Amino acid sequence: MSFNIALTGLAAAQKDLDTTANNIANVNTTGFKESRAEFADVYASSVFSSGKTKNGDGAQTTMVAQQFHQGSLQFTANSLDLAITGEGYFATSSELGSQDYSYTRAGAFKLNKDNFISDAQGNFLQGFPVDPSTGATTSVSLSTASAMQIPDASGAPRATTNVYSSFNLDSRAAQPTIAFDPSVSASFNSSTSTTVYDSLGEPHTVQLYFRKTATANNWEVFGTIDNKPFTSDGTAGAGGPHPIAGFTFDATGLPSSTIPYSAAGVAGAAVPVVAGGTFGALPLPSGAGTGLSTLLTNGATFPAPLNMNWRDEANTTNKLPTQYASRFEVKALEQDGATVGRLAGVDIGADGKIVASYSNGDSTFLGQVAMVRFSNSQGLQQVGGTSWKKSLTSGEPIAGEPNSGTLGSINSSALEQSNVNLTNELVDLISAQRNFQANSRALEVNSTLQQNILQIR
């Protein structure tokens, strides 16, 4: 029996060596979790045996248990490199639409030829659907998760319908002495410009010119699109450039009223600024063959009126037009159109929300990285490629949003390194080697004793 006992010791030592060697081999494997060989003694007894004289029957391997403690983070320059801080796993699938998921903590992801986020083995990262505008997650069930794809273009162009412009006009400015001419700087006091987009996504430059009048605290506004003057009805008008609007300021420099102008440049009755300081928008008529669209030469239109709003988009009180004794200053200049944009960057937050930014200034929520946890991580079945699958002992995957509940947060541009402590593994290697040598010596001693017995005469 002593031969068998020594053999079980050799097998246990060999298992310990194999486990330690595997840990050392994967010391640089992203997302790898070290293993620990666990042993128990073998003790066989019967009803009539004496426990006082029983010496045991050797050792056995009870489990090679993986240790799922956190590995250190290595920061990178790739925003698709993801690391989990805390509990949780990424869900991946080998085929589009498949719900045969694998689970991993190795977050070295990249875009494949079809712009899907995948790993080096071609497995697709799974994500939850979200509202493209707000990023609100619509479902956190794995049954609704799908492969995350990054569109290269942001979609169809968006024609401009609103321009937001706010500014400070210099109260010290003098009235120009010559008639307005957009090509002569002495005919106006200040100007600013913005880019607007037509129905085809082609950009056009709208220039606004501000000219002080003979009436104190009164200003006129002229406009051009691609250097073509337009009037308040959006057309080129007749008889030369005409104002499209005007302002009257009070003694404190705040706007007291707007002045509507006709297409012929005739000033109408002043419209008081309503309570709260909201200016009414100046709609420049547009549409096929009408208004501003008649000034375009590329076959496109402005499908809806182009509203000139004399404020910022949020209607912030301190960003209304003013007339102070200070240099001309643009306080807000925005518009809501866009041309077709190309992918400029991808950002992933700690909550797993994937945001794509495009060259036209648009940004869109594309999804949320799906994360799962298990009741018993050590029950997961290893399948290689630093991945696991669920098993009977691991329990079912519990999906949820990153950085919520017991699930960890996501670090973009980072990778979780192997949690192997090389120093400890080298010490364990020496210990396992000594254990193997000791059991080999036990076999050798047993062999020597039996040989001596056989030689007795």
Buried (B, 14 or more C-beta within 10 A) or exposed (E): EBEEBBBBBBBBBBBBBBBBEBBBEBBEBBBBBBBBBEBEEEEEEEEEEEEEEEEEBBBEBEEBBBEBEBBEBEEBEBBBBBBBBBBBBBBBBBEEEEEEBBBBBBBBBEBBEEEBBBBEBEBBBBBBBBEEEEBEBEEBEBEEBBBBBBEEEBEEBBBBBBBBBBBBBBBEBEEBEEEBBBEEEEBBBBBBEBBBBBBBBBBBEBBBBBBBBEEEBBBBBBBBBEEBBBBBBBBBBEEEBBBBBBBBBEEEBBBBBBBBBBBEBEBEEBEEBEEEBBBEBBBBBBBEEBBBBBBBEEEBBBBBBBBBBBBBBEBEEEBBBBBBEEEBBBBBBBBBBBBBBEBBEBEBBEBBBBBBBBBBEBBBBBBBBBBBBBEEBBBBEBEEBBBBBBEEEBBEBBBBBBBBEEBBBBBBBBBBBBBBEEEEBEEBBEBBBEBBEEBBEBBEEBEEEEEEEEEEE
